[in-house]
Amino acid sequence: MNIILYLLQIIQQLYQQNCWLINFICRYIPLKQWAFDDSHSPKYQKFKVDELPKIVYYHQDWDWKDLNNYYAQRYGKAIKPIKRRSECDIPEDCTCPSCHAPQPYLYKNNGKAGQLMCKICQTAFNPGDNRFDNQMSLKCPHCQHTLVRKKDRKHFVIHKCVNPKCSYYLHNLKKVDKEDLAEDHGKNKYKLHYIYREFTIDFFKMDLNSLPKNASSLKFNKHNAYIMSLCLTFHVNLGLSLRKTRQALSDLYGISISHQQIANYCKTAAICVKPFVDNYPYEKGAAFAADETYIKVRGIKSYIWLIIDAASRAIIGYQVSDNRGVGPCILAMRMALKGITELPKNFKFIADGYSAYPLAAQQFFHEFGEKLKFEITQVIGLQNEDEVSKEYRPFKQMIERLNRTYKASYRITNGFDNYDGANYDLTLWVAYYNFLRPHKHNDYRPPVVDEILSKAENMPARWQLMIYFGQKKILELQAAS
């Protein structure tokens, strides 16, 4: 036997054995999954964000006169008005909504039912319910069925695909437990149909550079700027309460000052420092981490949104909100992505399994297109039960440690009286965390090393410099507006 034919026969046998082994492994040996097995369950379908719908615009560039001239050139004769056998009861001011043909070219298409037909463009319409009034229509990306407006919420409208033959609906229906299908309205426990949320508020047009309210003067009657910076050092850096700060100033320096005056100093400093912190040109890497934590405002649960750069550990986006909706998440992302015209390669945005982050990322793609298109890497659960959690767990722990660090400074407040107070406190803490607080990973330097601030002799001097830079930024914003 020829040796080449013998080797080819062996290769074919080995190839068949490899195919059999691969088939056996895929069927009977469970491999490490890249995503949670539970995430494919229909019970978790409600936490997923569906893709954007297809938008169909209705417009007609041709007028009835142009169409009639085209017919005359193409077929040798124009379309004549309708010869009626009886008196016409169509109103004289009625025109075709598609080509704007006048009443002589319109006739009743279904008798007394009310539908009219245009002889020029062959468009059927109802004068009382004109579908051409809608300039666009939302279509399901899976079955091309027109979405139905179902519910009106505070900031968005829910559109739903009700087509019972939609491939997306049938695919989700197969995963539902048969016991639930046997019950009355058992399918209502699951999210099976395609759903799209249309926001009625444009969160991308909200001004992020607006100056805070209740701006006060820096003119001092009894004390000076140094005492103000001492108050900030004790209250923000050392985490003392207002009353303990007053006691420390009295015991250490013999300064008599009330806790309310210290609160006024902190509010004034926050107003000055916020434009400097929000508009600072941070160096941003290719990985962001985000999370939200709760605080109390007048005893009611509110939320703090924080986004950090994984490389520098600096806070590049933050927001205080009274709800856990998508709006505050978009505002925090806008602050984090400020100054970025195009995302770097291999960009990662790490968050938990909350559905607000994928929905906010979807809105960024809808607003800015491919330049700001990114997916949310969701780290779900507390244990590394999948490859995603195993790889990105350090980023999740990073943002969780940041939450605990903020909570340590928040406990001394025992909650806030209003949202302005929560914003002032968060602004001062972010300024301290980014520019003044030493970090172990950065050789006990702040995440953002500013050359001018690093040359200051002590902490009160650095606070005074940040207030000065904030005042300059306020003047720039006022001149630009």
C-alpha positions as CSV (number, residue, x, y, z in Angstrom):
1,M,0.0,0.0,0.0
2,N,1.2,3.5,-0.8
3,I,2.5,5.2,2.4
4,I,0.7,8.5,1.5
5,L,-2.7,6.9,1.2
6,Y,-2.0,5.1,4.5
7,L,-1.2,8.4,6.3
8,L,-4.3,10.1,4.8
9,Q,-6.5,7.2,6.1
10,I,-5.0,7.6,9.6
11,I,-5.6,11.4,9.5
12,Q,-9.3,10.9,8.6
13,Q,-9.7,8.4,11.4
14,L,-8.1,10.8,13.9
15,Y,-10.4,13.6,12.6
16,Q,-13.5,11.5,13.1
17,Q,-12.3,10.7,16.7
18,N,-11.7,14.4,17.4
19,C,-15.2,15.3,16.2
20,W,-16.7,12.5,18.3
21,L,-14.8,13.7,21.5
22,I,-15.8,17.4,20.9
23,N,-19.5,16.3,20.5
24,F,-19.3,14.2,23.7
25,I,-17.7,17.1,25.7
26,C,-20.2,19.6,24.5
27,R,-23.1,17.3,25.5
28,Y,-22.0,15.8,28.8
29,I,-19.1,17.7,30.3
30,P,-20.1,21.1,31.8
31,L,-17.5,23.8,30.9
32,K,-17.0,27.1,32.7
33,Q,-19.6,29.5,31.5
34,W,-18.8,33.1,30.5
35,A,-22.1,34.3,31.9
36,F,-24.3,33.1,34.7
37,D,-26.6,30.2,34.0
38,D,-29.2,32.0,36.0
39,S,-29.0,35.0,33.7
40,H,-30.6,32.9,30.9
41,S,-33.5,32.1,33.1
42,P,-36.8,33.9,32.2
43,K,-37.1,35.1,35.8
44,Y,-34.1,37.4,35.2
45,Q,-35.4,38.6,31.8
46,K,-37.0,41.7,33.5
47,F,-33.6,43.0,34.5
48,K,-32.3,42.9,30.9
49,V,-32.4,45.9,28.6
50,D,-33.6,45.2,25.1
51,E,-31.9,46.6,22.0
52,L,-33.0,49.9,20.4
53,P,-36.0,49.7,18.1
54,K,-36.0,50.5,14.4
55,I,-37.3,54.0,13.6
56,V,-39.3,54.5,10.4
57,Y,-39.9,58.0,9.2
58,Y,-42.9,59.0,7.2
59,H,-42.4,61.7,4.6
60,Q,-43.6,62.4,1.1
61,D,-41.3,64.4,-1.1
62,W,-43.8,64.4,-4.1
63,D,-46.7,66.7,-4.4
64,W,-49.8,65.7,-6.4
65,K,-49.0,68.1,-9.2
66,D,-45.5,66.6,-9.6
67,L,-47.0,63.1,-9.6
68,N,-49.6,64.1,-12.2
69,N,-46.9,65.6,-14.4
70,Y,-44.9,62.4,-14.0
71,Y,-47.8,60.3,-15.0
72,A,-48.4,62.5,-18.1
73,Q,-44.8,62.1,-19.3
74,R,-44.7,58.4,-18.5
75,Y,-48.1,57.2,-19.8
76,G,-49.0,60.0,-22.1
77,K,-52.0,61.3,-20.2
78,A,-52.6,62.9,-16.8
79,I,-55.0,61.7,-14.1
80,K,-58.4,63.4,-14.4
81,P,-60.7,64.4,-11.5
82,I,-63.3,61.9,-10.5
83,K,-66.6,61.8,-12.4
84,R,-69.2,61.4,-9.6
85,R,-72.6,59.8,-10.2
86,S,-74.1,61.4,-7.1
87,E,-73.5,64.5,-5.0
88,C,-70.2,64.5,-3.2
89,D,-70.4,64.9,0.6
90,I,-66.6,65.0,1.1
91,P,-65.6,68.5,2.6
92,E,-64.0,70.8,0.1
93,D,-61.1,71.5,2.4
94,C,-60.3,67.8,2.7
95,T,-57.0,66.9,1.1
96,C,-54.8,63.8,0.8
97,P,-52.4,63.6,3.7
98,S,-49.7,62.0,1.6
99,C,-49.6,64.0,-1.7
100,H,-52.0,66.9,-0.7
101,A,-54.4,66.2,-3.6
102,P,-57.6,68.3,-3.3
103,Q,-61.2,67.1,-2.9
104,P,-61.9,66.4,-6.7
105,Y,-59.3,63.5,-6.6
106,L,-60.7,61.9,-3.5
107,Y,-63.5,59.3,-3.3
108,K,-65.0,57.0,-0.7
109,N,-63.2,53.7,-0.6
110,N,-65.5,51.6,1.6
111,G,-68.9,53.3,1.3
112,K,-70.3,54.8,4.5
113,A,-67.5,53.4,6.7
114,G,-65.5,56.7,6.4
115,Q,-62.3,55.6,4.6
116,L,-61.2,57.8,1.6
117,M,-58.9,56.9,-1.3
118,C,-56.7,59.3,-3.3
119,K,-56.8,58.7,-7.0
120,I,-53.3,60.3,-7.5
121,C,-51.2,58.3,-5.0
122,Q,-53.6,55.4,-4.1
123,T,-53.4,56.2,-0.4
124,A,-56.2,55.1,1.9
125,F,-56.8,57.3,4.9
126,N,-59.4,58.3,7.4
127,P,-59.9,62.1,7.8
128,G,-60.7,61.7,11.6
129,D,-57.7,59.5,12.4
130,N,-54.8,60.3,10.1
131,R,-51.8,58.0,10.5
132,F,-49.7,60.5,8.5
133,D,-49.8,62.9,11.4
134,N,-47.1,60.7,13.1
135,Q,-43.8,61.6,11.5
136,M,-42.1,58.4,12.7
137,S,-43.0,54.9,13.9
138,L,-41.1,52.6,16.2
139,K,-40.7,49.0,15.0
140,C,-39.7,45.9,16.8
141,P,-36.2,44.9,15.7
142,H,-37.2,41.2,15.7
143,C,-40.5,41.1,13.8
144,Q,-40.8,44.6,12.3
145,H,-44.2,45.0,14.1
146,T,-45.2,48.5,15.2
147,L,-44.7,49.1,18.9
148,V,-47.8,50.0,21.0
149,R,-47.7,52.7,23.5
150,K,-48.6,51.0,26.8
151,K,-47.7,53.1,29.9
152,D,-46.7,56.7,30.7
153,R,-44.2,57.1,33.5
154,K,-42.8,60.2,35.1
155,H,-39.7,60.5,32.8
156,F,-40.4,57.9,30.0
157,V,-43.0,56.1,28.0
158,I,-43.1,52.3,27.6
159,H,-43.6,50.9,24.1
160,K,-44.3,47.2,23.7
161,C,-44.4,44.7,20.8
162,V,-47.7,42.9,21.1
163,N,-47.2,40.6,18.1
164,P,-48.0,37.0,19.3
165,K,-45.8,35.7,16.5
166,C,-42.7,37.7,17.3
167,S,-39.6,35.6,17.3
168,Y,-38.3,37.3,20.4
169,Y,-41.6,36.6,22.3
170,L,-41.7,32.9,21.1
171,H,-38.0,32.4,22.1
172,N,-38.7,33.7,25.7
173,L,-41.9,31.8,25.9
174,K,-40.1,28.5,25.4
175,K,-38.1,29.1,28.5
176,V,-41.1,29.6,30.8
177,D,-42.0,26.8,33.2
178,K,-45.0,24.8,32.1
179,E,-46.5,25.0,35.5
180,D,-46.8,28.8,35.2
181,L,-48.3,28.5,31.7
182,A,-51.0,26.3,33.1
183,E,-52.1,29.0,35.6
184,D,-54.4,31.9,34.7
185,H,-52.2,34.9,33.7
186,G,-49.1,32.9,34.6
187,K,-47.2,34.5,31.7
188,N,-47.5,37.9,33.4
189,K,-44.9,36.8,35.9
190,Y,-42.3,37.1,33.2
191,K,-41.1,39.8,30.8
192,L,-41.6,38.0,27.4
193,H,-42.4,40.8,24.9
194,Y,-39.9,43.3,23.5
195,I,-40.1,46.6,25.5
196,Y,-38.6,50.0,24.7
197,R,-38.5,53.0,27.0
198,E,-38.7,56.4,25.3
199,F,-37.5,59.2,27.6
200,T,-39.6,62.4,27.6
201,I,-36.7,64.3,29.3
202,D,-33.5,64.9,27.4
203,F,-30.9,64.3,30.1
204,F,-28.1,65.2,27.6
205,K,-29.3,68.9,27.4
206,M,-29.2,69.4,31.2
207,D,-26.5,71.9,32.2
208,L,-23.8,70.3,34.2
209,N,-21.9,73.6,34.7
210,S,-24.7,75.4,36.4
211,L,-23.5,77.1,39.6
212,P,-24.9,76.0,42.9
213,K,-27.6,77.9,44.7
214,N,-27.3,80.2,47.7
215,A,-23.9,81.5,46.8
216,S,-22.5,83.6,49.7
217,S,-19.7,86.1,50.1
218,L,-16.2,85.4,51.2
219,K,-16.0,88.7,53.1
220,F,-15.1,87.9,56.8
221,N,-16.2,90.2,59.6
222,K,-14.8,88.3,62.6
223,H,-12.6,85.5,61.3
224,N,-10.4,85.1,58.2
225,A,-9.7,82.7,55.3
226,Y,-7.2,80.7,57.4
227,I,-9.7,79.9,60.1
228,M,-12.1,78.9,57.3
229,S,-9.5,76.5,55.9
230,L,-8.9,75.1,59.4
231,C,-12.6,74.4,59.7
232,L,-12.5,72.5,56.4
233,T,-9.4,70.5,57.5
234,F,-11.0,69.4,60.8
235,H,-14.4,68.7,59.3
236,V,-13.6,67.2,55.9
237,N,-10.1,65.7,56.2
238,L,-10.3,64.4,59.8
239,G,-14.0,63.6,59.7
240,L,-15.1,65.5,62.8
241,S,-18.6,66.7,63.2
242,L,-19.5,70.4,63.3
243,R,-19.7,70.5,67.1
244,K,-16.4,68.5,67.5
245,T,-14.8,70.8,65.0
246,R,-15.9,73.8,67.1
247,Q,-14.5,72.1,70.2
248,A,-11.2,71.3,68.6
249,L,-10.7,74.9,67.4
250,S,-11.5,76.1,70.9
251,D,-9.2,73.6,72.7
252,L,-6.3,73.8,70.3
253,Y,-6.2,77.4,69.1
254,G,-8.5,79.3,71.4
255,I,-10.8,80.2,68.5
256,S,-14.4,80.9,69.5
257,I,-16.7,79.9,66.7
258,S,-20.2,78.4,66.5
259,H,-21.0,75.1,64.7
260,Q,-23.4,77.0,62.5
261,Q,-20.7,79.3,61.3
262,I,-18.6,76.3,60.5
263,A,-21.5,74.9,58.4
264,N,-21.7,78.2,56.6
265,Y,-18.0,78.1,55.8
266,C,-18.4,74.6,54.4
267,K,-21.3,75.6,52.2
268,T,-19.4,78.6,50.8
269,A,-16.3,76.5,50.2
270,A,-18.4,73.8,48.4
271,I,-19.9,76.5,46.1
272,C,-16.5,77.7,45.2
273,V,-14.7,74.3,44.9
274,K,-17.4,72.5,42.8
275,P,-16.6,74.2,39.4
276,F,-12.9,73.4,39.9
277,V,-13.6,69.7,40.7
278,D,-16.2,69.2,38.0
279,N,-14.2,70.8,35.2
280,Y,-10.7,69.6,36.1
281,P,-8.9,67.9,33.1
282,Y,-8.6,64.4,34.6
283,E,-6.5,61.8,32.9
284,K,-9.0,59.0,32.1
285,G,-8.0,55.5,31.3
286,A,-9.8,52.6,29.5
287,A,-11.7,51.3,32.5
288,F,-14.4,52.9,34.6
289,A,-16.1,51.5,37.7
290,A,-19.5,52.7,38.9
291,D,-21.9,51.9,41.8
292,E,-24.6,53.6,43.9
293,T,-25.1,53.7,47.6
294,Y,-27.8,55.2,49.7
295,I,-28.0,58.0,52.2
296,K,-30.8,59.6,54.3
297,V,-32.3,63.0,53.6
298,R,-34.9,63.9,56.2
299,G,-35.2,60.2,57.0
300,I,-36.0,59.2,53.5
301,K,-33.7,57.0,51.4
302,S,-31.8,58.8,48.7
303,Y,-28.9,57.7,46.5
304,I,-25.3,58.7,45.7
305,W,-23.9,57.7,42.3
306,L,-20.1,57.4,42.1
307,I,-17.9,56.6,39.0
308,I,-14.1,56.3,39.3
309,D,-11.3,55.8,36.9
310,A,-9.7,52.4,37.6
311,A,-6.2,53.5,36.8
312,S,-5.9,56.7,38.9
313,R,-8.7,55.9,41.4
314,A,-10.0,59.4,41.0
315,I,-13.8,60.2,41.2
316,I,-14.7,61.5,37.7
317,G,-18.5,61.3,38.1
318,Y,-20.9,61.8,41.0
319,Q,-24.5,62.6,41.5
320,V,-27.1,62.9,44.4
321,S,-30.6,61.9,43.6
322,D,-33.9,61.1,45.3
323,N,-34.5,58.1,43.1
324,R,-32.6,55.1,41.6
325,G,-33.8,55.7,38.0
326,V,-31.9,56.1,34.8
327,G,-31.8,59.9,34.8
328,P,-29.2,60.4,37.6
329,C,-27.2,57.5,36.2
330,I,-27.0,59.3,32.8
331,L,-26.0,62.6,34.5
332,A,-23.2,60.8,36.4
333,M,-22.0,59.2,33.2
334,R,-22.0,62.5,31.4
335,M,-19.8,63.9,34.1
336,A,-17.5,60.9,33.8
337,L,-17.3,61.0,30.0
338,K,-16.9,64.8,29.8
339,G,-14.2,65.8,27.4
340,I,-14.1,62.4,25.7
341,T,-15.0,62.6,22.0
342,E,-14.1,59.0,21.2
343,L,-13.7,56.0,23.6
344,P,-10.3,54.2,23.7
345,K,-9.9,50.7,22.5
346,N,-10.9,47.9,24.8
347,F,-12.9,50.4,26.9
348,K,-14.6,48.7,29.9
349,F,-17.4,50.1,32.1
350,I,-17.8,47.9,35.2
351,A,-21.0,47.9,37.3
352,D,-23.3,45.6,39.1
353,G,-26.3,43.9,37.7
354,Y,-28.6,46.9,38.1
355,S,-30.5,47.5,34.8
356,A,-30.0,51.3,34.9
357,Y,-26.4,51.1,33.7
358,P,-27.1,49.2,30.4
359,L,-30.1,51.5,29.7
360,A,-28.0,54.6,30.2
361,A,-25.3,53.2,28.0
362,Q,-28.0,52.5,25.4
363,Q,-29.0,56.2,25.5
364,F,-25.4,57.3,25.0
365,F,-25.3,55.2,21.8
366,H,-28.7,56.6,20.7
367,E,-27.4,60.2,21.3
368,F,-23.8,60.1,20.1
369,G,-23.6,57.0,17.8
370,E,-20.6,54.7,17.5
371,K,-18.1,57.1,19.1
372,L,-19.6,56.6,22.5
373,K,-20.9,53.1,22.1
374,F,-19.9,50.8,25.0
375,E,-21.2,47.8,26.8
376,I,-21.7,47.4,30.5
377,T,-19.6,44.6,32.1
378,Q,-21.8,43.5,35.0
379,V,-20.3,41.8,38.0
380,I,-23.2,39.9,39.6
381,G,-23.3,38.4,43.0
382,L,-20.7,38.1,45.8
383,Q,-18.8,35.1,44.6
384,N,-16.8,34.4,41.4
385,E,-19.2,31.8,39.9
386,D,-18.5,32.8,36.3
387,E,-15.5,34.1,34.3
388,V,-16.8,37.7,34.2
389,S,-16.9,38.0,37.9
390,K,-13.6,36.3,38.3
391,E,-11.9,38.7,35.9
392,Y,-13.5,42.0,36.9
393,R,-14.1,41.4,40.6
394,P,-11.1,43.7,41.6
395,F,-12.9,46.6,39.9
396,K,-16.1,45.9,41.7
397,Q,-14.2,45.7,45.0
398,M,-12.5,49.0,44.2
399,I,-15.8,50.9,43.9
400,E,-17.2,49.1,47.0
401,R,-14.2,50.3,49.0
402,L,-14.9,53.8,47.8
403,N,-18.5,53.5,49.0
404,R,-17.3,52.4,52.4
405,T,-14.9,55.3,52.6
406,Y,-17.6,57.8,51.8
407,K,-20.0,56.2,54.3
408,A,-17.3,56.6,57.0
409,S,-17.4,60.4,56.5
410,Y,-21.2,60.4,56.1
411,R,-22.0,58.8,59.5
412,I,-21.1,61.9,61.4
413,T,-23.8,63.8,59.7
414,N,-26.7,61.5,60.8
415,G,-28.4,62.3,57.5
416,F,-29.1,65.5,55.8
417,D,-31.8,68.0,56.1
418,N,-32.2,68.7,52.4
419,Y,-30.6,67.8,49.1
420,D,-28.5,71.0,48.9
421,G,-26.7,69.9,52.1
422,A,-26.1,66.5,50.6
423,N,-24.6,68.1,47.5
424,Y,-22.4,70.4,49.5
425,D,-21.1,67.6,51.6
426,L,-20.5,65.3,48.6
427,T,-18.7,68.1,46.7
428,L,-16.3,68.8,49.6
429,W,-15.6,65.1,50.1
430,V,-14.9,64.5,46.4
431,A,-12.5,67.5,46.4
432,Y,-10.7,66.0,49.4
433,Y,-10.6,62.5,48.0
434,N,-9.2,63.5,44.6
435,F,-6.8,66.2,45.5
436,L,-5.9,66.0,49.2
437,R,-6.3,62.4,50.6
438,P,-3.2,60.2,50.5
439,H,-3.6,56.8,48.8
440,K,-1.4,53.8,49.4
441,H,-1.5,52.6,45.8
442,N,-0.1,56.0,44.7
443,D,2.8,56.1,47.1
444,Y,0.7,58.0,49.7
445,R,-0.1,60.8,47.2
446,P,-3.6,61.9,46.1
447,P,-5.1,60.3,43.0
448,V,-4.8,63.6,41.2
449,V,-1.4,65.2,41.8
450,D,-1.6,68.9,41.0
451,E,1.7,70.7,40.9
452,I,0.5,73.9,42.4
453,L,-1.4,72.2,45.2
454,S,1.5,69.9,46.0
455,K,3.7,73.0,46.6
456,A,1.5,74.3,49.4
457,E,3.1,73.9,52.9
458,N,0.1,72.5,54.8
459,M,-3.5,71.4,54.3
460,P,-5.3,74.7,55.1
461,A,-3.1,76.3,52.4
462,R,-4.3,73.7,49.9
463,W,-7.9,74.4,50.7
464,Q,-7.4,78.1,50.1
465,L,-5.7,77.3,46.8
466,M,-8.6,75.2,45.7
467,I,-11.1,77.9,46.7
468,Y,-9.1,80.4,44.6
469,F,-9.0,78.1,41.6
470,G,-12.8,77.6,42.0
471,Q,-13.4,81.3,41.9
472,K,-11.4,81.6,38.7
473,K,-13.4,78.9,37.2
474,I,-16.6,80.5,38.2
475,L,-15.5,83.7,36.4
476,E,-14.6,81.7,33.3
477,L,-18.0,80.1,33.2
478,Q,-19.8,83.4,33.7
479,A,-17.8,85.0,30.9
480,A,-18.6,82.1,28.6
481,S,-22.3,82.2,29.3
